Amino acid sequence: MRAVDVSGWDIPKKSMIGIPWKVAFAMQARGWTLRSNIIWNRCNAFVEPTARDRPYRQYEFIFMFTKNRFYSFDRSKLIEEDVWNIPIERSRRAKHNASFPMELARRCIEVASPVGGHVLDPFVGSGTTILSALENDRNVVGVDMSNDYIRSIKETLRADGLHDAPWSNLSNTIAQSSTEWDGWVGNRLNFRKPGTSK
């Protein structure tokens, strides 16, 4: 039984819960700045067989948060603005029911960090963000509560010729900025207000 079908939610049964936006508002309440919501149009999404009395949902939300008013962002890497048309990848790297495509992770990584930059994936799952970060020459740290997901991504990385390293090595690496940082077009220090000279 779905949570919305039982009592205690203080909303009518069959209502949308609005969890993505509830999370976004909770993040704002904790001091994060919500800069954009992006629609991921899952071009080849399956229809929902149980949705007989409402439209099928073919999209998901992506939220762009920042910790400060001023942050780094490389607009030149945007292929599309706030609606991203990216098909679902049908191949499964791990037994995970909510994996997203490498292209989705790549776009987020490239607009937010230079080559040699750092990426944090707080929900490893099938490992899409980790694999995309490494493929795009970023350092990456992944965290997950599931030992099965951690084991699976470790096996995948080892099969690709990578090996375990002590935390101290990684800690030293991520403590340093990318050598590309100063010249990176997305570096907030390279921004200028419209109408001002370089």
N, C-alpha and C positions, 0 to 999 in steps of 0.2 A: 504494500500500500504506500502511495506517495504521501509525503509529509503534509501536503496541502489538502489532502482528502480527510485528514483527521482534525479533531477540534483543537483549539488552543492557539491558532494563528491569528485570530481576530480579523480575519478576512474571509469573504465568501468562498465556499468550496469551489474548486476548479479555477480559482484566480491565479494569475501569474504572481509569483512571490517577489520578483525583482531583485534577486540576490546580487547580480553584478552591480547594480546601482547602490544597493545597501552596503556592499563592500567599499565602493568608491566613496560614499559619504562617510563611512567609518574611517577610511584613510585620511580624508580631509580633517575629520575631528581629531586625528592624531598628528596633525601638522603637515601633512603632505599637500602639495599643490597639484590639483587635477588640471592638466593643461589641455588635454584633448581626449575625446572618445573616438575611436576608429571602428568602423564596421568591417569585419572580415566576412565578405560574401563568399560562402563556401559553394562555389559555382556548381559542383557536381554532388552536392549533398543528397543523401537518400531522403525520400519522403518519410514522414512520420506516420506509420500505419495506425496509430491510436488517435491521431488528431483528425477526427471526422467532423468536428463542429467548430473548427477554427482554421486559419491559414497555416500551412506548414512553415516552420521557421528555417530559413536558409542562411542565417547569419549568426555571428557572435560578436560580442564587444571586446575591444582591446582598449585599455585605459593607459594613457601616458601620464605618469606622475613624476614630479620633481621634488627634490628636498629643499630647494631654494628658488627664489624668484629668478635668479640668473644661473643659467646652466648651459651645457654644451649640447649642440644639436646640428647635424649636417643635413640641411635641407636638400642639397644636391643629390643625395642618395634616395630621395623619395621618388618612386615610380608613379604612385598615385597619391592623392591627398588623404582624405579621411574615409574613403571607401576602397578597401583593398580586395580585388578580385583574385583569389588564390584557390585553386581546386584542392580538394582533400586528396592526400596521398593514400592509396589503398594498401601499399605494402606495409607490413607491420615489422618493426624492429624488435618489439617486445610485446608481451601480453598486456596491453594497456588499451582501455576503451575510450580514451580521450586524447590520443596523440594528435598533434597538429603538424602541418607541413614544414619542411626545412625552409622554404621560401618565406614563410611568416616569421620565423626566428631570424633569418638573415636580414630582413628589412629592419627589424627592431635593433639588431646588433650594429648594423652599418650606420644608421642615423645617430646612434648614441655613443659610439666609441671609434677611435682610430685603430689602424692596424697596430697590434701589440698592446691594445687596451685590455681592460678587464671586464668580465661578464660574470654575474652571479645568477645561478639558476636555483631558486629556493624549492622547486618542486621538480626533481629530475624526471620522474615518470619514465617514458620510453627513451629519454636521452636526446631528444631532438635539439634542444638549445645547446647542449654540450657539443654535439657533433657539428652543428652549424657554426658555433664559435670557433672550434678548432679548424674547421674547413676554411674559415675566413680570417685565420691568423690572429685570434684573440686568445688571451689566457682566460680560463674559466674555472669556477668553483661550483660544484653541484651539491645539493643537500636533498635528502629524501628520508622519510620515516620508514619506507618499505625496503626491507633487506632484499626482497626479490628484484625490485627495480635497480637498486645499487649493484647487485650481483650481475644483472643483465648488462648494464652499461659498462661495467668493468670488463666483462667478457668481450663485448664489442670493441672496446678500446684496445684491449690486449691483442685481439685478432688483427687490429690495424697497426700493430707494432709498437704501441705505447706501453709504458710500464708504470707501476706504482712508484711514487716518490715520497719522501718524508714531508710532513706538513711544513717543516722549517724551510725547505727549498721553495715551496709554493708561497709561503708567507713572505719570503724575501722578494720573490718575483712580483707579487701583487702590491708590495709596499712601494714599488718604483713606478713612476709614470712611463708610459710608452715613449720610445725615442721619437715617435711621429707626432707627439702631442703638440709641441709648439707650433708646428707648421700645418696642423690639421685644420681644415676649413671650418669644422664644427666647433672648434675651441672657442668658448665664450669670450676669451680674451681677444679674439680676432674679430668679434662683432663690432659694428659701429652703428650709431643711430642714423636713420635716413637724414640726408642733408648735411652730414658732417664729413669732412675730408678724411682720407685714410691716414 
